[in-house]
């Protein structure tokens, strides 16, 4: 993987991102690639227990995302009906807010909006949608990492526990029972009254596992790591992430002639695609570094083989394909470009570099 290729992947990612969650995910990818020590996966992301102070102009992730963040609203960007997606910009807003207080206030309003205004599922899970209670696996990458990061900013151990608990509540609704042979440990995509999709969407499972890895890293590296409730939560997150990766690896092993995970993991009529495969691969590397006792060579060998298959499918101009249409997960035509796939490749290469 050459420097030129990663630069091309990043250039294409910036060109393609046009939606709230795409801005937030691309900003996270830039932070992990260019400023690994400042990301929650760094060795000491909270010096003296505090959010690091970065100069926005010298930090590619923050200078990229700053114009996309609203400092005058209850959400960080227009979510177009989604409650979870605007929160994907939360970590960026908190980092910019270390030197520009308006952004810190905006992050605070976003967190309070999630906690106090957004509908909830009957078990207390915060809805991914503003108008109805509906749970999407995607939410886990967008909102809980921001809640956890704000908990460090405000030294609020209860909010950190809430961030972890939201992941568990989501698993309780979206998780497939262990008895379901073809999808044990994996998650349904969406449960709720508007857009229900009970399929085992590859990218949805990746959003969930990767989001939980960020929450876990935040908790483990925070000043609250030894708090009993937080410690218990770290154990729960580890198990839930491992169940998703185990489910994906099992589906993959069942089809030795298909190098990529299928768009719906347990449905062989779907094409193998790069978005979900790439982010799940990134998550395997992150977990192997974060929790090596639980994520040994089974996970890293699998990640290495997937990374090789993925890299072979990145064109010289930096585009990943085949990819699912991120705005229509039922589109049977293999897509030629996806903003989130570009970000996922950067996240994967950063995770592999930091692991090795």
C-alpha positions as CSV (number, residue, x, y, z in Angstrom):
1,X,0.0,0.0,0.0
2,X,1.8,3.1,-1.3
3,X,1.7,6.6,0.0
4,X,0.3,7.6,-3.5
5,X,-2.6,5.1,-3.2
6,X,-3.6,6.2,0.3
7,X,-3.5,9.8,-0.9
8,X,-5.8,8.9,-3.8
9,X,-8.2,7.0,-1.5
10,X,-8.4,10.1,0.7
11,X,-8.9,12.5,-2.3
12,X,-11.8,10.4,-3.5
13,X,-13.3,10.2,0.0
14,X,-13.3,13.9,0.3
15,X,-14.8,14.3,-3.2
16,X,-17.6,11.9,-2.5
17,X,-18.7,12.8,1.1
18,X,-21.9,14.9,1.0
19,X,-24.0,13.7,3.9
20,X,-23.8,14.2,7.7
21,X,-22.5,10.8,8.6
22,X,-20.1,10.8,5.7
23,X,-18.5,14.0,6.9
24,X,-18.2,12.6,10.4
25,X,-16.8,9.3,9.3
26,X,-14.3,10.8,6.9
27,X,-13.1,13.2,9.7
28,X,-12.6,10.2,12.0
29,X,-10.6,8.4,9.3
30,X,-8.4,11.5,8.7
31,X,-7.7,11.8,12.4
32,X,-6.8,8.1,12.8
33,X,-4.5,8.3,9.7
34,X,-2.7,11.6,10.2
35,X,-3.0,12.1,14.0
36,X,-3.0,8.5,15.5
37,X,-1.9,9.7,18.9
38,X,-4.9,12.0,19.2
39,X,-7.4,9.4,18.2
40,X,-8.9,7.2,21.0
41,X,-6.8,4.3,19.6
42,X,-3.6,6.2,20.5
43,X,-1.3,5.2,23.4
44,X,-2.4,8.2,25.5
45,X,-5.3,9.9,23.9
46,X,-6.3,11.8,27.1
47,X,-3.1,13.4,28.6
48,X,-3.7,14.1,32.3
49,X,-7.3,12.8,31.7
50,X,-8.1,15.5,29.3
51,X,-9.1,15.8,25.6
52,X,-6.0,16.8,23.7
53,X,-5.5,20.3,22.3
54,X,-4.9,20.3,18.6
55,X,-4.4,23.3,16.4
56,X,-7.2,23.2,13.9
57,X,-5.2,24.7,11.0
58,X,-2.5,22.1,11.4
59,X,-4.8,19.1,11.8
60,X,-6.2,17.9,8.5
61,X,-9.2,16.1,10.0
62,X,-10.4,19.2,11.9
63,X,-9.7,21.8,9.2
64,X,-11.6,19.5,6.8
65,X,-14.7,19.1,9.0
66,X,-14.9,22.6,10.6
67,X,-16.9,24.2,7.8
68,X,-19.4,21.3,7.9
69,X,-20.3,21.8,11.6
70,X,-23.1,24.2,12.7
71,X,-22.5,26.1,15.9
72,X,-26.0,27.6,16.0
73,X,-28.3,24.6,16.2
74,X,-29.2,21.7,18.6
75,X,-27.5,19.3,16.2
76,X,-24.0,19.6,14.6
77,X,-25.3,19.4,11.1
78,X,-28.7,18.8,9.4
79,X,-29.4,15.1,9.8
80,X,-32.2,15.0,7.2
81,X,-34.5,13.2,9.8
82,X,-31.7,11.2,11.4
83,X,-31.0,11.7,15.1
84,X,-27.9,9.7,15.2
85,X,-26.0,10.9,12.1
86,X,-25.3,14.5,13.1
87,X,-23.6,13.1,16.3
88,X,-20.9,11.6,14.0
89,X,-19.3,15.0,14.0
90,X,-19.2,15.1,17.9
91,X,-15.6,14.0,18.5
92,X,-14.4,16.6,15.9
93,X,-16.5,19.3,17.5
94,X,-15.1,18.5,20.9
95,X,-11.6,18.6,19.6
96,X,-12.1,21.9,17.8
97,X,-13.8,23.2,20.9
98,X,-10.6,23.0,22.9
99,X,-9.5,26.2,21.1
100,X,-12.9,27.5,19.9
101,X,-15.5,27.5,22.6
102,X,-18.5,27.8,20.2
103,X,-17.8,24.3,19.0
104,X,-17.7,23.0,22.5
105,X,-21.1,24.5,23.2
106,X,-22.4,23.0,20.0
107,X,-21.2,19.6,21.0
108,X,-22.9,20.0,24.4
109,X,-26.2,20.9,22.7
110,X,-25.8,17.8,20.4
111,X,-25.3,15.5,23.4
112,X,-28.2,17.0,25.4
113,X,-30.4,16.7,22.3
114,X,-29.6,13.0,22.0
115,X,-30.2,12.4,25.7
116,X,-33.3,14.5,26.3
117,X,-35.2,15.2,23.0
118,X,-34.8,12.1,20.8
119,X,-37.5,9.3,21.0
120,X,-36.5,6.1,22.8
121,X,-37.2,2.4,22.3
122,X,-39.1,0.7,25.1
123,X,-35.9,-0.5,26.7
124,X,-34.3,3.0,26.7
125,X,-32.3,2.8,23.5
126,X,-32.0,6.2,21.8
127,X,-33.7,6.3,18.4
128,X,-31.6,6.7,15.3
129,X,-34.6,8.8,13.9
130,X,-36.0,12.1,15.1
131,X,-39.7,11.4,14.5
132,X,-40.1,7.8,15.7
133,X,-38.4,5.2,17.9
134,X,-36.4,3.2,15.4
135,X,-33.1,1.4,15.9
136,X,-30.4,1.3,13.1
137,X,-27.1,-0.6,13.6
138,X,-25.5,2.5,12.0
139,X,-26.3,4.6,15.1
140,X,-23.6,2.8,17.1
141,X,-20.8,4.4,15.0
142,X,-22.4,7.9,15.2
143,X,-23.7,8.5,18.7
144,X,-22.1,6.4,21.4
145,X,-18.5,7.4,20.6
146,X,-19.5,11.0,20.9
147,X,-21.3,10.4,24.2
148,X,-18.2,8.6,25.5
149,X,-15.9,11.4,24.4
150,X,-18.1,14.1,25.9
151,X,-18.0,12.0,29.2
152,X,-14.2,12.4,29.2
153,X,-14.5,16.1,28.4
154,X,-16.9,16.7,31.3
155,X,-15.4,14.0,33.6
156,X,-18.8,12.3,33.8
157,X,-18.5,8.6,34.7
158,X,-22.3,8.2,34.5
159,X,-22.4,9.4,30.9
160,X,-19.6,7.1,30.0
161,X,-21.6,4.2,31.4
162,X,-24.6,5.5,29.4
163,X,-22.5,5.4,26.2
164,X,-21.6,1.8,26.9
165,X,-25.2,0.9,27.9
166,X,-26.7,2.3,24.7
167,X,-24.6,-0.2,22.7
168,X,-25.8,-3.0,24.9
169,X,-29.5,-1.9,24.6
170,X,-29.1,-1.8,20.8
171,X,-27.7,-5.3,20.8
172,X,-30.6,-6.5,22.9
173,X,-33.0,-5.4,20.2
174,X,-31.0,-5.9,17.0
175,X,-28.8,-8.9,18.0
176,X,-29.7,-12.2,16.4
177,X,-30.1,-15.0,19.0
178,X,-27.2,-17.4,19.5
179,X,-29.4,-20.2,18.4
180,X,-29.9,-18.8,14.9
181,X,-27.3,-20.9,13.0
182,X,-26.7,-18.8,10.0
183,X,-26.3,-15.4,11.8
184,X,-25.5,-16.1,15.4
185,X,-23.9,-13.0,17.1
186,X,-24.7,-10.8,14.1
187,X,-27.2,-7.9,14.1
188,X,-30.3,-7.0,12.1
189,X,-30.0,-3.7,10.2
190,X,-33.1,-1.8,11.3
191,X,-36.0,-2.5,13.6
192,X,-38.8,0.0,13.8
193,X,-42.0,1.3,12.2
194,X,-40.6,3.3,9.2
195,X,-37.6,1.5,7.5
196,X,-37.5,-1.9,9.0
197,X,-34.8,-4.2,7.5
198,X,-34.3,-7.5,9.3
199,X,-31.5,-8.5,7.0
200,X,-28.0,-9.1,8.3
201,X,-26.4,-6.1,6.5
202,X,-22.7,-6.4,6.3
203,X,-22.1,-2.6,6.6
204,X,-24.6,-2.3,9.5
205,X,-22.7,-5.0,11.4
206,X,-19.5,-3.1,10.6
207,X,-20.8,0.2,11.8
208,X,-21.9,-1.4,15.1
209,X,-18.6,-3.3,15.7
210,X,-16.4,-0.3,14.8
211,X,-18.5,2.1,16.8
212,X,-18.2,-0.1,19.9
213,X,-14.5,-0.4,19.4
214,X,-14.3,3.4,19.6
215,X,-16.4,3.4,22.8
216,X,-14.3,0.6,24.3
217,X,-11.1,2.5,23.5
218,X,-12.4,5.7,25.0
219,X,-13.5,3.9,28.2
220,X,-10.3,1.9,28.5
221,X,-8.0,4.9,28.1
222,X,-10.1,7.3,30.2
223,X,-9.6,8.1,33.9
224,X,-12.6,5.9,34.6
225,X,-11.1,2.7,33.3
226,X,-11.0,1.1,36.7
227,X,-14.5,2.1,37.8
228,X,-16.5,-1.1,38.4
229,X,-19.4,-0.2,36.2
230,X,-17.1,0.9,33.3
231,X,-14.9,-2.2,33.7
232,X,-18.0,-4.4,33.5
233,X,-19.1,-2.4,30.4
234,X,-15.7,-2.9,28.7
235,X,-16.2,-6.7,29.2
236,X,-19.7,-6.5,27.6
237,X,-18.5,-4.5,24.6
238,X,-15.6,-6.9,24.1
239,X,-18.1,-9.9,24.0
240,X,-20.5,-8.2,21.7
241,X,-17.8,-7.1,19.2
242,X,-16.3,-10.6,19.3
243,X,-19.7,-12.1,18.5
244,X,-20.1,-9.9,15.4
245,X,-16.6,-10.7,14.2
246,X,-17.1,-14.4,14.9
247,X,-20.4,-14.3,12.9
248,X,-18.7,-12.6,10.0
249,X,-15.7,-14.9,10.0
250,X,-18.0,-17.9,10.1
251,X,-20.1,-16.7,7.1
252,X,-16.8,-15.9,5.3
253,X,-15.4,-19.4,6.0
254,X,-18.5,-21.0,4.6
255,X,-17.7,-19.6,1.2
256,X,-14.0,-20.2,0.4
257,X,-14.4,-19.1,-3.2
258,X,-15.8,-15.7,-2.3
259,X,-13.1,-13.4,-0.9
260,X,-15.4,-10.6,0.2
261,X,-18.2,-10.6,2.7
262,X,-21.6,-10.5,1.0
263,X,-23.8,-7.4,1.3
264,X,-26.2,-9.4,3.4
265,X,-23.9,-11.7,5.3
266,X,-26.0,-14.8,5.3
267,X,-27.6,-14.5,1.9
268,X,-25.4,-16.0,-0.9
269,X,-27.6,-14.4,-3.6
270,X,-25.9,-11.1,-2.9
271,X,-22.5,-9.9,-4.3
272,X,-19.4,-9.8,-2.2
273,X,-18.7,-6.1,-1.4
274,X,-16.0,-3.9,0.0
275,X,-17.7,-1.5,2.5
276,X,-18.7,-4.0,5.2
277,X,-15.7,-6.2,4.6
278,X,-13.3,-3.2,5.0
279,X,-14.7,-1.8,8.2
280,X,-15.0,-5.2,9.8
281,X,-11.3,-5.8,8.9
282,X,-10.4,-2.5,10.5
283,X,-12.2,-3.5,13.6
284,X,-10.5,-6.8,13.9
285,X,-7.1,-5.0,13.9
286,X,-8.3,-2.5,16.5
287,X,-9.6,-5.2,18.8
288,X,-6.4,-7.3,18.4
289,X,-4.5,-4.2,19.7
290,X,-7.0,-3.2,22.4
291,X,-7.9,-6.7,23.8
292,X,-5.1,-9.1,22.6
293,X,-6.2,-11.8,25.0
294,X,-9.6,-12.0,23.3
295,X,-8.6,-11.3,19.7
296,X,-5.6,-13.4,18.8
297,X,-4.3,-14.9,15.6
298,X,-7.7,-16.1,14.4
299,X,-8.8,-12.5,14.0
300,X,-5.5,-11.0,12.7
301,X,-5.0,-13.8,10.2
302,X,-8.5,-13.3,8.9
303,X,-7.9,-9.5,8.8
304,X,-4.7,-10.0,6.8
305,X,-6.4,-12.1,4.2
306,X,-9.3,-9.7,3.9
307,X,-6.9,-6.7,3.7
308,X,-5.1,-8.3,0.8
309,X,-8.3,-9.0,-1.0
310,X,-9.5,-5.5,-0.4
311,X,-6.3,-3.9,-1.6
312,X,-6.4,-5.8,-4.9
313,X,-9.8,-4.2,-5.5
314,X,-8.7,-0.5,-5.1
315,X,-8.1,1.1,-8.4
316,X,-4.9,3.2,-9.0
317,X,-7.1,6.3,-8.7
318,X,-8.1,5.3,-5.2
319,X,-11.7,4.1,-5.7
320,X,-13.0,0.9,-4.0
321,X,-15.4,-1.3,-5.9
322,X,-17.6,-3.3,-5.9
323,X,-19.5,-1.5,-3.1
324,X,-23.1,-1.4,-2.0
325,X,-25.0,1.8,-2.8
326,X,-24.9,3.4,0.6
327,X,-28.3,5.1,0.1
328,X,-30.1,1.9,-1.1
329,X,-28.8,-1.2,0.6
330,X,-31.2,-3.3,-1.5
331,X,-29.6,-2.2,-4.8
332,X,-28.5,-5.4,-6.6
333,X,-26.1,-3.6,-8.9
334,X,-22.6,-3.6,-7.6
335,X,-21.6,0.1,-7.0
336,X,-18.5,1.7,-8.4
337,X,-18.1,4.3,-5.7
338,X,-19.1,4.9,-2.1
339,X,-18.0,7.7,0.2
340,X,-18.1,5.5,3.3
341,X,-16.1,2.8,1.6
342,X,-13.3,5.3,1.0
343,X,-13.3,6.3,4.7
344,X,-13.4,2.6,5.7
345,X,-10.2,1.9,3.7
346,X,-8.4,4.7,5.5
347,X,-9.6,3.4,8.8
348,X,-8.4,-0.1,7.8
349,X,-5.0,1.0,6.7
350,X,-4.6,3.1,9.9
351,X,-5.7,0.2,12.1
352,X,-3.3,-2.2,10.4
353,X,-0.4,0.3,10.7
354,X,-1.1,0.8,14.4
355,X,-1.4,-2.9,15.0
356,X,1.8,-3.9,13.3
